[in-house]
Amino acid sequence: MLIDGQFIAISEAQYDHARKQLELPSDFHLVEATALLHHDTGNGIAHIPLPAGFVVAAFEDRQGHRRYGVVTLTPQPQ
């Protein structure tokens, strides 16, 4: 997957963990991610770098509905 122009390999466990952090059903798929949070302050856009390991992720279902959230791509130990 491309994250901020860099190819990042994401395992199935990382993918599932990211989806579960947002409490999304299994029909949602990760379609975009960025390590920059873009916030409209009313006076312009602030670009806020997230801590290492965190991304703003966009998940989409088959009907095109999107859900966004900040997740970590590191799976938790079982």
C-alpha positions as CSV (number, residue, x, y, z in Angstrom):
1,M,0.0,0.0,0.0
2,L,1.2,3.5,-0.7
3,I,1.3,5.7,2.4
4,D,2.5,9.3,1.7
5,G,4.2,8.2,-1.5
6,Q,6.1,5.3,0.1
7,F,5.3,1.6,-0.5
8,I,4.5,0.0,2.9
9,A,3.9,-3.7,3.1
10,I,0.9,-4.4,5.4
11,S,0.3,-7.9,6.6
12,E,-3.2,-9.4,6.9
13,A,-2.8,-9.2,10.7
14,Q,-2.0,-5.5,10.5
15,Y,-4.9,-4.9,8.2
16,D,-7.4,-6.8,10.4
17,H,-6.1,-5.0,13.5
18,A,-6.5,-1.6,11.9
19,R,-10.1,-2.4,10.9
20,K,-11.0,-3.7,14.3
21,Q,-9.6,-0.5,16.0
22,L,-12.4,1.4,14.2
23,E,-14.9,-1.4,15.0
24,L,-15.7,-1.9,11.4
25,P,-17.3,-5.0,9.9
26,S,-15.2,-7.3,7.6
27,D,-16.7,-5.8,4.4
28,F,-14.8,-2.6,4.9
29,H,-11.4,-2.5,3.1
30,L,-8.5,-0.2,3.7
31,V,-8.2,2.1,0.6
32,E,-6.1,5.1,1.8
33,A,-3.7,6.1,4.6
34,T,-1.5,9.0,5.5
35,A,0.7,9.9,8.4
36,L,-0.4,13.5,8.2
37,L,-3.6,14.7,9.9
38,H,-5.1,17.6,7.8
39,H,-7.2,19.9,10.0
40,D,-9.2,22.9,8.8
41,T,-8.8,25.4,11.6
42,G,-11.1,28.0,10.0
43,N,-8.0,30.1,9.3
44,G,-6.4,27.6,7.0
45,I,-5.3,24.0,6.9
46,A,-3.0,22.7,9.6
47,H,-0.8,19.7,8.7
48,I,-0.2,17.7,11.8
49,P,2.3,14.8,11.6
50,L,1.1,11.8,13.6
51,P,3.4,9.8,16.0
52,A,5.4,7.0,14.4
53,G,3.2,4.0,13.7
54,F,0.0,5.9,13.4
55,V,-2.0,6.8,10.3
56,V,-5.2,8.4,9.3
57,A,-6.9,5.5,7.5
58,A,-9.8,5.4,5.1
59,F,-11.9,2.2,4.9
60,E,-14.6,1.7,2.3
61,D,-17.4,-0.9,1.9
62,R,-18.9,-2.3,-1.3
63,Q,-21.5,0.5,-1.5
64,G,-18.8,3.1,-1.4
65,H,-19.4,4.3,2.2
66,R,-16.2,5.5,3.8
67,R,-15.1,5.6,7.4
68,Y,-12.0,7.4,8.6
69,G,-10.0,7.2,11.8
70,V,-6.5,7.2,13.3
71,V,-5.1,3.7,13.8
72,T,-1.9,2.0,14.4
73,L,-0.7,-0.6,11.9
74,T,1.1,-2.6,14.5
75,P,-0.9,-5.7,15.5
76,Q,-1.3,-6.4,19.2
77,P,0.2,-9.6,20.5
78,Q,-2.4,-12.4,20.8
